[in-house]
Amino acid sequence: WVAIIALGLPPEAPLWVGLVIVLGCFGLSIAVHLTYALVFSTPVMSSLYLRARRGIQATLGVFFTFAGLKLLLSRP
């Protein structure tokens, strides 16, 4: 993310702008992951996920298989 921010910021941008963006991304990441942890640790979500787990994994497996095949078969 820091590399992407460095590419997106103009050269004349002050240092504090980059720091605010990096700290904002850090704070947002912490908040999102804490929310995931709290939501998915509840008994209701845990049981919902356990029931849907096989379908979720199968769907993702098919998606990533086709994505990998597309990468393998693409011309440089």
N, CA, C and O atoms as CSV, one atom per row, in Angstrom:
chain,resi,resn,atom,element,x,y,z
A,1,TRP,N,N,0.804,-1.187,0.000
A,1,TRP,CA,C,0.000,0.000,0.000
A,1,TRP,C,C,0.852,1.259,0.000
A,1,TRP,O,O,0.487,2.261,-0.615
A,2,VAL,N,N,1.953,1.211,0.668
A,2,VAL,CA,C,2.816,2.393,0.711
A,2,VAL,C,C,3.335,2.705,-0.682
A,2,VAL,O,O,3.434,3.874,-1.053
A,3,ALA,N,N,3.672,1.672,-1.469
A,3,ALA,CA,C,4.144,1.890,-2.836
A,3,ALA,C,C,3.048,2.514,-3.694
A,3,ALA,O,O,3.324,3.399,-4.505
A,4,ILE,N,N,1.820,2.066,-3.524
A,4,ILE,CA,C,0.708,2.630,-4.295
A,4,ILE,C,C,0.468,4.079,-3.889
A,4,ILE,O,O,0.219,4.932,-4.740
A,5,ILE,N,N,0.543,4.353,-2.604
A,5,ILE,CA,C,0.369,5.726,-2.129
A,5,ILE,C,C,1.476,6.612,-2.684
A,5,ILE,O,O,1.221,7.746,-3.089
A,6,ALA,N,N,2.702,6.103,-2.702
A,6,ALA,CA,C,3.826,6.878,-3.231
A,6,ALA,C,C,3.617,7.198,-4.710
A,6,ALA,O,O,3.980,8.284,-5.161
A,7,LEU,N,N,3.044,6.277,-5.461
A,7,LEU,CA,C,2.772,6.536,-6.877
A,7,LEU,C,C,1.638,7.535,-7.060
A,7,LEU,O,O,1.649,8.314,-8.013
A,8,GLY,N,N,0.669,7.524,-6.170
A,8,GLY,CA,C,-0.496,8.383,-6.311
A,8,GLY,C,C,-0.307,9.800,-5.810
A,8,GLY,O,O,-1.008,10.713,-6.249
A,9,LEU,N,N,0.621,9.994,-4.905
A,9,LEU,CA,C,0.847,11.339,-4.369
A,9,LEU,C,C,1.709,12.157,-5.324
A,9,LEU,O,O,2.673,11.637,-5.887
A,10,PRO,N,N,1.375,13.414,-5.507
A,10,PRO,CA,C,2.243,14.260,-6.328
A,10,PRO,C,C,3.560,14.535,-5.597
A,10,PRO,O,O,3.597,14.522,-4.367
A,11,PRO,N,N,4.629,14.780,-6.336
A,11,PRO,CA,C,5.937,15.004,-5.699
A,11,PRO,C,C,5.951,16.187,-4.732
A,11,PRO,O,O,6.724,16.194,-3.774
A,12,GLU,N,N,5.105,17.181,-4.974
A,12,GLU,CA,C,5.117,18.368,-4.113
A,12,GLU,C,C,4.244,18.216,-2.869
A,12,GLU,O,O,4.135,19.153,-2.077
A,13,ALA,N,N,3.626,17.057,-2.687
A,13,ALA,CA,C,2.786,16.831,-1.504
A,13,ALA,C,C,3.664,16.787,-0.256
A,13,ALA,O,O,4.719,16.153,-0.260
A,14,PRO,N,N,3.232,17.457,0.807
A,14,PRO,CA,C,4.018,17.430,2.045
A,14,PRO,C,C,4.027,16.031,2.670
A,14,PRO,O,O,3.145,15.212,2.413
A,15,LEU,N,N,5.028,15.786,3.482
A,15,LEU,CA,C,5.201,14.480,4.118
A,15,LEU,C,C,3.993,14.096,4.964
A,15,LEU,O,O,3.620,12.924,5.017
A,16,TRP,N,N,3.382,15.071,5.624
A,16,TRP,CA,C,2.273,14.758,6.514
A,16,TRP,C,C,1.078,14.160,5.770
A,16,TRP,O,O,0.315,13.390,6.353
A,17,VAL,N,N,0.907,14.504,4.493
A,17,VAL,CA,C,-0.214,13.954,3.724
A,17,VAL,C,C,-0.050,12.440,3.582
A,17,VAL,O,O,-1.000,11.687,3.795
A,18,GLY,N,N,1.144,12.005,3.225
A,18,GLY,CA,C,1.414,10.572,3.118
A,18,GLY,C,C,1.243,9.863,4.446
A,18,GLY,O,O,0.695,8.762,4.504
A,19,LEU,N,N,1.714,10.494,5.516
A,19,LEU,CA,C,1.576,9.891,6.845
A,19,LEU,C,C,0.114,9.757,7.259
A,19,LEU,O,O,-0.283,8.743,7.832
A,20,VAL,N,N,-0.683,10.778,6.968
A,20,VAL,CA,C,-2.110,10.726,7.301
A,20,VAL,C,C,-2.793,9.605,6.521
A,20,VAL,O,O,-3.632,8.889,7.068
A,21,ILE,N,N,-2.437,9.452,5.248
A,21,ILE,CA,C,-3.039,8.387,4.435
A,21,ILE,C,C,-2.643,7.021,4.978
A,21,ILE,O,O,-3.495,6.143,5.120
A,22,VAL,N,N,-1.366,6.830,5.281
A,22,VAL,CA,C,-0.903,5.540,5.807
A,22,VAL,C,C,-1.564,5.238,7.149
A,22,VAL,O,O,-2.033,4.120,7.363
A,23,LEU,N,N,-1.609,6.205,8.046
A,23,LEU,CA,C,-2.252,5.994,9.349
A,23,LEU,C,C,-3.757,5.765,9.203
A,23,LEU,O,O,-4.341,4.972,9.942
A,24,GLY,N,N,-4.380,6.455,8.255
A,24,GLY,CA,C,-5.801,6.228,7.997
A,24,GLY,C,C,-6.062,4.816,7.497
A,24,GLY,O,O,-7.011,4.164,7.933
A,25,CYS,N,N,-5.220,4.342,6.580
A,25,CYS,CA,C,-5.349,2.961,6.083
A,25,CYS,C,C,-5.132,1.962,7.213
A,25,CYS,O,O,-5.832,0.953,7.294
A,26,PHE,N,N,-4.171,2.238,8.077
A,26,PHE,CA,C,-3.906,1.364,9.220
A,26,PHE,C,C,-5.117,1.299,10.146
A,26,PHE,O,O,-5.543,0.218,10.549
A,27,GLY,N,N,-5.666,2.468,10.478
A,27,GLY,CA,C,-6.834,2.519,11.358
A,27,GLY,C,C,-8.039,1.832,10.747
A,27,GLY,O,O,-8.766,1.117,11.438
A,28,LEU,N,N,-8.258,2.040,9.457
A,28,LEU,CA,C,-9.371,1.394,8.768
A,28,LEU,C,C,-9.202,-0.119,8.756
A,28,LEU,O,O,-10.169,-0.856,8.952
A,29,SER,N,N,-7.983,-0.581,8.529
A,29,SER,CA,C,-7.707,-2.018,8.530
A,29,SER,C,C,-7.985,-2.628,9.900
A,29,SER,O,O,-8.603,-3.689,9.999
A,30,ILE,N,N,-7.533,-1.963,10.947
A,30,ILE,CA,C,-7.781,-2.449,12.309
A,30,ILE,C,C,-9.284,-2.525,12.576
A,30,ILE,O,O,-9.773,-3.523,13.105
A,31,ALA,N,N,-10.016,-1.471,12.209
A,31,ALA,CA,C,-11.459,-1.439,12.457
A,31,ALA,C,C,-12.187,-2.546,11.697
A,31,ALA,O,O,-13.060,-3.210,12.256
A,32,VAL,N,N,-11.836,-2.747,10.439
A,32,VAL,CA,C,-12.506,-3.770,9.628
A,32,VAL,C,C,-12.216,-5.163,10.172
A,32,VAL,O,O,-13.126,-5.982,10.296
A,33,HIS,N,N,-10.955,-5.438,10.497
A,33,HIS,CA,C,-10.610,-6.772,10.984
A,33,HIS,C,C,-11.186,-7.038,12.380
A,33,HIS,O,O,-11.564,-8.170,12.683
A,34,LEU,N,N,-11.256,-6.031,13.214
A,34,LEU,CA,C,-11.917,-6.199,14.511
A,34,LEU,C,C,-13.405,-6.499,14.331
A,34,LEU,O,O,-13.970,-7.335,15.037
A,35,THR,N,N,-14.030,-5.809,13.381
A,35,THR,CA,C,-15.442,-6.064,13.100
A,35,THR,C,C,-15.650,-7.488,12.600
A,35,THR,O,O,-16.572,-8.174,13.042
A,36,TYR,N,N,-14.792,-7.938,11.677
A,36,TYR,CA,C,-14.870,-9.329,11.208
A,36,TYR,C,C,-14.762,-10.294,12.385
A,36,TYR,O,O,-15.547,-11.235,12.498
A,37,ALA,N,N,-13.798,-10.058,13.248
A,37,ALA,CA,C,-13.578,-10.961,14.382
A,37,ALA,C,C,-14.795,-10.991,15.301
A,37,ALA,O,O,-15.211,-12.060,15.747
A,38,LEU,N,N,-15.361,-9.834,15.583
A,38,LEU,CA,C,-16.527,-9.781,16.468
A,38,LEU,C,C,-17.759,-10.417,15.829
A,38,LEU,O,O,-18.486,-11.162,16.485
A,39,VAL,N,N,-17.992,-10.126,14.556
A,39,VAL,CA,C,-19.181,-10.661,13.882
A,39,VAL,C,C,-19.090,-12.173,13.721
A,39,VAL,O,O,-20.052,-12.887,14.004
A,40,PHE,N,N,-17.937,-12.664,13.268
A,40,PHE,CA,C,-17.816,-14.091,12.995
A,40,PHE,C,C,-17.545,-14.928,14.242
A,40,PHE,O,O,-17.469,-16.154,14.153
A,41,SER,N,N,-17.399,-14.292,15.394
A,41,SER,CA,C,-17.229,-15.066,16.624
A,41,SER,C,C,-18.560,-15.315,17.333
A,41,SER,O,O,-18.605,-16.022,18.339
A,42,THR,N,N,-19.635,-14.738,16.813
A,42,THR,CA,C,-20.944,-14.978,17.427
A,42,THR,C,C,-21.444,-16.374,17.053
A,42,THR,O,O,-21.138,-16.872,15.970
A,43,PRO,N,N,-22.200,-16.996,17.935
A,43,PRO,CA,C,-22.711,-18.348,17.636
A,43,PRO,C,C,-23.571,-18.412,16.370
A,43,PRO,O,O,-23.514,-19.394,15.630
A,44,VAL,N,N,-24.363,-17.372,16.123
A,44,VAL,CA,C,-25.234,-17.367,14.942
A,44,VAL,C,C,-24.406,-17.379,13.660
A,44,VAL,O,O,-24.646,-18.196,12.771
A,45,MET,N,N,-23.434,-16.476,13.563
A,45,MET,CA,C,-22.609,-16.409,12.353
A,45,MET,C,C,-21.737,-17.644,12.212
A,45,MET,O,O,-21.494,-18.121,11.103
A,46,SER,N,N,-21.272,-18.154,13.325
A,46,SER,CA,C,-20.447,-19.361,13.280
A,46,SER,C,C,-21.235,-20.531,12.703
A,46,SER,O,O,-20.722,-21.270,11.864
A,47,SER,N,N,-22.474,-20.703,13.145
A,47,SER,CA,C,-23.284,-21.811,12.625
A,47,SER,C,C,-23.685,-21.570,11.173
A,47,SER,O,O,-23.733,-22.513,10.384
A,48,LEU,N,N,-23.976,-20.310,10.808
A,48,LEU,CA,C,-24.285,-20.001,9.408
A,48,LEU,C,C,-23.099,-20.319,8.505
A,48,LEU,O,O,-23.260,-20.904,7.434
A,49,TYR,N,N,-21.911,-19.929,8.949
A,49,TYR,CA,C,-20.724,-20.203,8.139
A,49,TYR,C,C,-20.476,-21.703,8.021
A,49,TYR,O,O,-20.153,-22.193,6.940
A,50,LEU,N,N,-20.625,-22.433,9.121
A,50,LEU,CA,C,-20.390,-23.876,9.073
A,50,LEU,C,C,-21.350,-24.571,8.112
A,50,LEU,O,O,-20.977,-25.542,7.456
A,51,ARG,N,N,-22.592,-24.075,8.026
A,51,ARG,CA,C,-23.548,-24.661,7.079
A,51,ARG,C,C,-23.212,-24.294,5.639
A,51,ARG,O,O,-23.413,-25.104,4.733
A,52,ALA,N,N,-22.702,-23.082,5.415
A,52,ALA,CA,C,-22.416,-22.608,4.061
A,52,ALA,C,C,-20.977,-22.873,3.633
A,52,ALA,O,O,-20.615,-22.609,2.486
A,53,ARG,N,N,-20.163,-23.385,4.530
A,53,ARG,CA,C,-18.728,-23.530,4.291
A,53,ARG,C,C,-18.401,-24.317,3.029
A,53,ARG,O,O,-17.571,-23.888,2.227
A,54,ARG,N,N,-19.038,-25.453,2.850
A,54,ARG,CA,C,-18.729,-26.302,1.697
A,54,ARG,C,C,-19.023,-25.572,0.384
A,54,ARG,O,O,-18.220,-25.623,-0.548
A,55,GLY,N,N,-20.159,-24.902,0.308
A,55,GLY,CA,C,-20.515,-24.151,-0.900
A,55,GLY,C,C,-19.582,-22.988,-1.160
A,55,GLY,O,O,-19.204,-22.726,-2.302
A,56,ILE,N,N,-19.208,-22.288,-0.090
A,56,ILE,CA,C,-18.285,-21.158,-0.229
A,56,ILE,C,C,-16.938,-21.647,-0.746
A,56,ILE,O,O,-16.375,-21.061,-1.671
A,57,GLN,N,N,-16.424,-22.710,-0.156
A,57,GLN,CA,C,-15.125,-23.233,-0.580
A,57,GLN,C,C,-15.175,-23.774,-2.002
A,57,GLN,O,O,-14.219,-23.601,-2.758
A,58,ALA,N,N,-16.270,-24.426,-2.380
A,58,ALA,CA,C,-16.399,-24.939,-3.747
A,58,ALA,C,C,-16.444,-23.796,-4.754
A,58,ALA,O,O,-15.792,-23.858,-5.796
A,59,THR,N,N,-17.207,-22.761,-4.447
A,59,THR,CA,C,-17.307,-21.607,-5.340
A,59,THR,C,C,-15.954,-20.933,-5.514
A,59,THR,O,O,-15.549,-20.626,-6.635
A,60,LEU,N,N,-15.258,-20.705,-4.410
A,60,LEU,CA,C,-13.942,-20.078,-4.493
A,60,LEU,C,C,-12.944,-20.977,-5.206
A,60,LEU,O,O,-12.095,-20.486,-5.950
A,61,GLY,N,N,-13.034,-22.288,-4.992
A,61,GLY,CA,C,-12.148,-23.221,-5.679
A,61,GLY,C,C,-12.328,-23.168,-7.182
A,61,GLY,O,O,-11.348,-23.148,-7.926
A,62,VAL,N,N,-13.584,-23.146,-7.639
A,62,VAL,CA,C,-13.861,-23.053,-9.078
A,62,VAL,C,C,-13.358,-21.725,-9.626
A,62,VAL,O,O,-12.726,-21.685,-10.682
A,63,PHE,N,N,-13.636,-20.641,-8.914
A,63,PHE,CA,C,-13.196,-19.320,-9.369
A,63,PHE,C,C,-11.683,-19.260,-9.526
A,63,PHE,O,O,-11.184,-18.832,-10.567
A,64,PHE,N,N,-10.949,-19.685,-8.499
A,64,PHE,CA,C,-9.492,-19.596,-8.557
A,64,PHE,C,C,-8.896,-20.589,-9.546
A,64,PHE,O,O,-7.829,-20.332,-10.104
A,65,THR,N,N,-9.561,-21.716,-9.774
A,65,THR,CA,C,-9.095,-22.653,-10.795
A,65,THR,C,C,-9.175,-22.006,-12.170
A,65,THR,O,O,-8.215,-22.061,-12.939
A,66,PHE,N,N,-10.312,-21.394,-12.485
A,66,PHE,CA,C,-10.449,-20.731,-13.781
A,66,PHE,C,C,-9.516,-19.528,-13.906
A,66,PHE,O,O,-8.965,-19.284,-14.979
A,67,ALA,N,N,-9.338,-18.785,-12.832
A,67,ALA,CA,C,-8.416,-17.647,-12.875
A,67,ALA,C,C,-6.993,-18.129,-13.120
A,67,ALA,O,O,-6.263,-17.522,-13.904
A,68,GLY,N,N,-6.587,-19.214,-12.460
A,68,GLY,CA,C,-5.252,-19.771,-12.669
A,68,GLY,C,C,-5.069,-20.302,-14.075
A,68,GLY,O,O,-4.019,-20.097,-14.685
A,69,LEU,N,N,-6.085,-20.989,-14.601
A,69,LEU,CA,C,-6.002,-21.484,-15.978
A,69,LEU,C,C,-5.900,-20.338,-16.972
A,69,LEU,O,O,-5.152,-20.418,-17.947
A,70,LYS,N,N,-6.643,-19.283,-16.728
A,70,LYS,CA,C,-6.567,-18.124,-17.619
A,70,LYS,C,C,-5.161,-17.526,-17.606
A,70,LYS,O,O,-4.637,-17.146,-18.653
A,71,LEU,N,N,-4.558,-17.445,-16.434
A,71,LEU,CA,C,-3.185,-16.941,-16.350
A,71,LEU,C,C,-2.206,-17.868,-17.066
A,71,LEU,O,O,-1.311,-17.404,-17.772
A,72,LEU,N,N,-2.375,-19.167,-16.885
A,72,LEU,CA,C,-1.474,-20.130,-17.523
A,72,LEU,C,C,-1.595,-20.128,-19.041
A,72,LEU,O,O,-0.601,-20.296,-19.748
A,73,LEU,N,N,-2.799,-19.939,-19.537
A,73,LEU,CA,C,-3.029,-20.030,-20.975
A,73,LEU,C,C,-2.942,-18.693,-21.699
A,73,LEU,O,O,-3.050,-18.649,-22.925
A,74,SER,N,N,-2.751,-17.615,-20.970
A,74,SER,CA,C,-2.654,-16.305,-21.618
A,74,SER,C,C,-1.295,-16.152,-22.288
A,74,SER,O,O,-0.292,-16.710,-21.843
A,75,ARG,N,N,-1.294,-15.398,-23.346
A,75,ARG,CA,C,-0.040,-15.163,-24.071
A,75,ARG,C,C,0.670,-13.953,-23.474
A,75,ARG,O,O,0.028,-12.979,-23.081
A,76,PRO,N,N,1.989,-14.022,-23.410
A,76,PRO,CA,C,2.739,-12.887,-22.829
A,76,PRO,C,C,2.720,-11.653,-23.697
A,76,PRO,O,O,3.306,-10.633,-23.334
